[in-house]
Amino acid sequence: MGELSPGDRVTIVTTEKWCALEMYGITGTVLDGPDRWDSYGVMLDEEFDSERLPLAFSRGELDKMETVEVG
C-alpha cells in the first residue's frame, strides 16, 4: 500500500489468526499485536468487497472489522 492521505479510507481488522488470512488472499500491514488476547490489529492493503472477508468471518478467522477515514 502506498502513502496514505487525509480522506483515504482503510479497513482494519482484529484477528488471532493473521497467518491464516493468506488462504483467502487477504493481505495487509500488522499495526500492533499480539495483545494480551493474542490478537493482531491489521490494516488491509485494499478494501475487500468480495466474498473473502465474509468467508473469513464465518470461519472465525476474524474477530472485528472497521473501515476508518484517515484524518
N, C-alpha and C positions, 0 to 999 in steps of 0.2 A: 504494500500500500504506500502511496506517495505521501507528500506533506499534507497535513490537514489544515483547512482554512475555516474561519468562523462561518457558521451556516451549514457546513458539511454535516451529514448525518452518519453516525456509526452505530453498529449493533454490537452490544456487549452481552456475553453470556457468562453464566457461572456454571461450572461443571466439575465433577470429581474425576471424570474420565476423559480428559482432554485428548490424550493419545488416540482414544477410540474414535474421536470425531473424524479423523482422517479417512476412516472407512466410508464416510458419507461425502467425502470431497470438500469438507468444511475446513478452511484454513484461517489463521488469524495470528495475532500477537498476544502473548501472555502478558497481562498487565501486572498481576500480582498472584501470589499463592505459593505453596498451598497455605491456607489459613488453618485455624485450629480444627476445622472440619474437613481438612484435606481438599478444599475446593479451590479452583483457579478462576480468576477473572480474565476473560479473553475478549479482545476486540477483534471482530471478524474482519477479514480482508475486503469483503463486499457484503451488501445486503442480499440475503438469500430469500427469494420469493418462490422458490421451487418447493418440492416436497421433501427436500433433505432435512431442513430444520424440524418440521413436524414429526418426521420419522424418528429423528434422534430423540426428540422429547418423548414420544410414545414408548420408546425402548429404554427410557430412564437415563439416557446419556447426558441430558442437560437438566439443570436444576432451575435456572432462571434466565430470562432473556429480556433485554430492553433496548430500544433504539433511542439514542440521545442526539441532540444537536450540539456541535462543537461551538462553544461560546468564547 
